Amino acid sequence: MNTEPLSLCHLNPEDIHLILSSRVKEGKRQVTEEWLQRKIEEMNLKFRYFITLTFNKQQTCVINQYLDNKHIKNVILSFFYPNNKPQNKIRMWFFVEKHKNGKLHLHFLLEGINGLNWLLKHNRKVTLKKSTIYDILCGDYFIEDVITETLTNHLNQYIRKLGNGKQGVDIRLVGDIEKRVQYVNKSLDGIDFSGWEHIDFVNSDL
């Protein structure tokens, strides 16, 4: 039995190309994830929500998606701060994911806010299901559920390209932030982006 370690010299040029390409991708993804984790610590970011937006008419151009992201960011900030926006407003990071068919959808990480203070302080009209209002009256509710439901309705109202209901907006608690950062960089393993263009640096608080 031959126990000699495999070297690139034993492989044909096509296999060598596949191996080297895989190693380059792994390195690019690892470096990106480590850099983002350092930024989270350095900037003391407290991401609370992981949000995915899917659009009825999906973009195929990253630049156009960035332009949509600017509007999306303004919609979110107007939801939390309907009047004046403070200096220390919540921060968010946008990640564009490309499917094999070239169409794009959006993930972003969003910091949280003190829900009770937000409800008491800001004069914001919110939309809730009757069942949620009933739960509130019965004292059986979580403030996170109120925030995620009202934010979902707000996004559906002001972002016209979104899919209907839950098909367009998926809001979850961020959970393990390291795993979320790995997830939003998974595009680096598949469809190639140019450099780091899957991260929207223009609209992300980086």
VMD Tcl script that draws the C-alpha trace (Angstrom):
set ca {
  {0.00 0.00 0.00}
  {1.39 3.37 -0.98}
  {1.39 5.69 2.07}
  {3.37 8.45 0.39}
  {1.58 11.81 0.84}
  {-0.20 13.13 -2.22}
  {1.52 16.09 -3.86}
  {0.36 18.41 -6.62}
  {2.95 16.79 -8.90}
  {0.84 13.62 -9.02}
  {-2.26 15.47 -10.26}
  {-3.30 16.64 -13.69}
  {-3.60 20.43 -14.37}
  {-7.41 20.44 -14.05}
  {-7.32 18.90 -10.55}
  {-4.56 21.29 -9.48}
  {-6.67 24.25 -10.57}
  {-9.70 22.98 -8.58}
  {-7.63 22.45 -5.42}
  {-5.93 25.84 -5.59}
  {-9.22 27.61 -6.33}
  {-10.82 25.92 -3.32}
  {-7.96 26.97 -1.05}
  {-8.14 30.57 -2.28}
  {-11.88 30.68 -1.57}
  {-11.43 29.19 1.89}
  {-8.76 31.77 2.67}
  {-10.88 34.67 1.38}
  {-13.88 33.59 3.43}
  {-11.87 33.01 6.60}
  {-10.11 36.37 6.36}
  {-13.43 38.15 5.75}
  {-15.14 36.47 8.70}
  {-12.25 37.13 11.09}
  {-12.17 40.80 10.04}
  {-15.91 41.20 10.60}
  {-15.68 39.55 14.02}
  {-12.92 42.01 14.99}
  {-15.08 44.91 13.81}
  {-17.97 43.70 15.99}
  {-15.70 43.74 19.02}
  {-13.93 47.01 18.20}
  {-17.17 48.88 17.47}
  {-19.02 47.23 20.38}
  {-21.83 46.21 18.06}
  {-24.81 44.56 19.73}
  {-26.59 42.89 16.85}
  {-29.98 41.55 17.95}
  {-31.83 40.73 14.73}
  {-30.99 38.77 11.61}
  {-33.26 39.87 8.76}
  {-33.70 38.43 5.28}
  {-35.57 40.32 2.57}
  {-36.76 38.59 -0.60}
  {-38.10 40.63 -3.49}
  {-40.84 40.03 -6.05}
  {-38.58 41.37 -8.76}
  {-35.06 40.46 -7.74}
  {-32.10 42.55 -8.77}
  {-29.28 41.06 -10.81}
  {-27.00 44.10 -10.52}
  {-25.20 44.60 -7.20}
  {-25.01 48.38 -7.70}
  {-28.78 48.62 -8.12}
  {-29.23 46.52 -4.98}
  {-26.99 48.95 -3.09}
  {-29.30 51.79 -4.19}
  {-32.29 49.82 -2.88}
  {-30.40 49.21 0.37}
  {-30.14 52.96 0.95}
  {-33.92 53.22 0.84}
  {-34.31 50.14 3.06}
  {-31.99 51.64 5.66}
  {-33.96 54.90 5.70}
  {-37.21 52.95 6.11}
  {-35.80 51.09 9.12}
  {-34.43 54.22 10.76}
  {-37.72 56.03 10.21}
  {-39.49 53.15 11.95}
  {-37.36 53.39 15.09}
  {-36.92 57.17 14.98}
  {-40.00 58.76 13.34}
  {-38.92 62.26 14.35}
  {-35.30 63.16 15.00}
  {-32.58 60.54 14.58}
  {-30.10 60.48 17.49}
  {-26.33 60.39 17.08}
  {-26.14 56.91 18.58}
  {-28.83 55.36 16.38}
  {-28.96 51.61 15.85}
  {-26.47 50.21 13.38}
  {-26.82 47.61 10.67}
  {-24.72 45.62 8.19}
  {-26.02 44.65 4.73}
  {-24.99 41.49 2.88}
  {-26.08 40.76 -0.69}
  {-26.48 37.09 -1.60}
  {-26.32 35.94 -5.19}
  {-28.07 32.78 -6.35}
  {-26.80 30.54 -9.13}
  {-29.29 32.19 -11.48}
  {-27.60 35.53 -10.77}
  {-30.55 37.01 -8.85}
  {-29.96 38.71 -5.51}
  {-31.60 38.83 -2.13}
  {-30.61 40.60 1.05}
  {-29.50 39.70 4.55}
  {-28.71 42.19 7.25}
  {-27.71 42.30 10.88}
  {-29.50 44.90 12.99}
  {-28.86 46.17 16.48}
  {-31.68 46.17 19.02}
  {-33.42 48.88 20.99}
  {-35.11 49.07 24.38}
  {-38.62 48.12 23.34}
  {-40.57 49.67 26.20}
  {-38.68 52.96 25.99}
  {-39.27 52.98 22.25}
  {-43.01 52.43 22.60}
  {-43.35 55.11 25.30}
  {-41.07 57.73 23.81}
  {-41.70 57.77 20.08}
  {-44.98 58.73 18.48}
  {-45.00 56.00 15.87}
  {-48.13 54.44 14.37}
  {-47.75 50.68 14.42}
  {-49.76 47.89 12.83}
  {-50.53 44.76 14.84}
  {-52.67 41.68 14.26}
  {-55.81 41.43 16.35}
  {-54.45 38.27 17.99}
  {-51.33 40.16 19.12}
  {-53.45 42.96 20.59}
  {-55.48 40.33 22.44}
  {-52.28 38.78 23.84}
  {-51.11 42.21 25.02}
  {-54.43 42.85 26.77}
  {-54.15 39.46 28.47}
  {-50.59 40.20 29.54}
  {-49.29 37.28 27.47}
  {-46.78 38.89 25.11}
  {-43.11 39.55 24.55}
  {-41.88 42.97 23.53}
  {-39.65 41.31 20.91}
  {-42.74 39.90 19.21}
  {-44.30 43.38 19.09}
  {-41.15 44.90 17.57}
  {-40.64 42.19 14.96}
  {-44.31 42.15 13.92}
  {-44.60 45.93 13.63}
  {-41.24 46.20 11.84}
  {-42.32 43.49 9.38}
  {-45.53 45.39 8.62}
  {-43.60 48.66 8.27}
  {-41.16 47.13 5.79}
  {-43.97 45.59 3.76}
  {-45.72 48.95 3.61}
  {-42.77 51.08 2.51}
  {-40.68 48.69 0.41}
  {-42.81 47.97 -2.64}
  {-40.58 45.29 -4.16}
  {-40.93 42.85 -1.29}
  {-42.70 39.53 -1.57}
  {-46.02 39.18 0.21}
  {-46.05 38.70 4.00}
  {-43.56 36.24 5.43}
  {-42.28 35.46 1.94}
  {-40.76 38.94 1.81}
  {-39.59 39.60 5.37}
  {-37.99 37.10 7.74}
  {-36.90 38.56 11.10}
  {-35.15 36.36 13.65}
  {-33.12 36.88 16.79}
  {-29.48 36.80 15.80}
  {-28.50 33.96 18.12}
  {-24.85 32.94 17.78}
  {-23.29 35.96 16.06}
  {-20.24 34.01 14.91}
  {-22.47 31.53 13.06}
  {-24.47 34.39 11.54}
  {-21.30 36.02 10.25}
  {-20.30 32.69 8.72}
  {-23.73 32.35 7.13}
  {-23.77 35.77 5.46}
  {-20.36 35.05 3.92}
  {-21.34 31.70 2.43}
  {-21.53 33.29 -1.02}
  {-17.75 33.31 -1.03}
  {-17.86 29.50 -1.30}
  {-20.09 29.51 -4.34}
  {-20.85 32.24 -6.83}
  {-17.85 34.56 -7.04}
  {-18.22 38.19 -6.11}
  {-15.63 40.76 -7.10}
  {-13.61 41.20 -3.93}
  {-15.92 41.96 -1.02}
  {-18.83 43.34 -3.02}
  {-21.29 41.02 -1.21}
  {-20.82 43.44 1.73}
  {-22.56 46.76 1.11}
  {-19.92 49.06 2.59}
  {-21.76 52.21 1.48}
  {-24.89 51.58 3.55}
  {-23.46 49.39 6.33}
  {-22.24 51.00 9.53}
  {-18.63 49.96 9.09}
}
mol new
graphics top color blue
foreach p $ca { graphics top sphere $p radius 0.5 }
foreach p [lrange $ca 0 end-1] q [lrange $ca 1 end] { graphics top cylinder $p $q radius 0.2 }
display resetview
